[in-house]
Amino acid sequence: MVSEVRGRRLNILAISAGLVLGVTVVAAGVILPVLLLLRTQDAELHRWSEIGQAVTPVGVLFSGVAFIAIALTLLLQNRELRNQRDELAIAREEQMRSSEIALRELHTGLIRMAIDDPELRQVWPEMAPGLVVSKKDHYCNLILNLQKVAYETHTIELGELRGALRYLMASSDMYSFWAKARSARLAITGGDDAEDFFTAEVDGAFSAASPPRAHSPFRLLRSALLQRLARRPPRRAR
C-alpha cells in the first residue's frame, strides 16, 4: 500500500514537472523575441537573425524535448487511469464476495434454526421423494458450504479443497448425504459457474470414495446402548 502511494506521488510530480517545463518553453519562445524587437537596432537585429539561424538546431532540440515531455505526460496519465480501473475492479469484486459471504451466513443461520427446531425443519422440502431431511443432513450441508466459502475467499487453494472433500467423503454420513442430495443440488445450481464448479468437485470426491459398509444390527444395537448409558446421570455414592 505504501509503495502504491509513493508511486502515485512520483507520477504526479513527473506530470507537474513536464507541464511546468512545457509552459516555460512556450513562454520563453514568445517573450524573448518581443523584447529583442523592442530594444535593439536594425544592425543588431540582423546580427541576431544570423545567430538565430545558426542556433536553429537548438530550437529543434528543445521542441523535441517538449514533445517527449508531452508524450511522457500522456503515458503516465494513461497508466494512472489503468491503475484506477484495476483498483475499482478489485473493489467491486471484493464487494460482491462480501455480499455472497453475508448471504451464506444468513443461509447458515437458517439451517442452524432448522437443526435446533424440528418444527422448522419440516419447512424444508424433501431432497428426493420419500427421503426425510435429518439433522445430520443439514449439518453435512453446513460443512460443505464452509468448504465452498473458504475456497471462494482464497482461504484454501484448490488442492486443499479437494483434499478436504476426499476426507469428508470418508464419513458414512457425508457420503449418504451427498448420495441423496446430488440430484437436487444439480437441479438447483445448474447454470451458475461457481456452483457448478463446486458441485463437480464434491461429486468427484464422492465418486472416488468407497461406499460405506452397512452396519450389522448387532453393532447398531450396541451403539444405541452405549449412547443411552452415556446419557444416564452418574449414580451417587451411598
Disulfide bonds with the S-S distance in Angstrom:
none
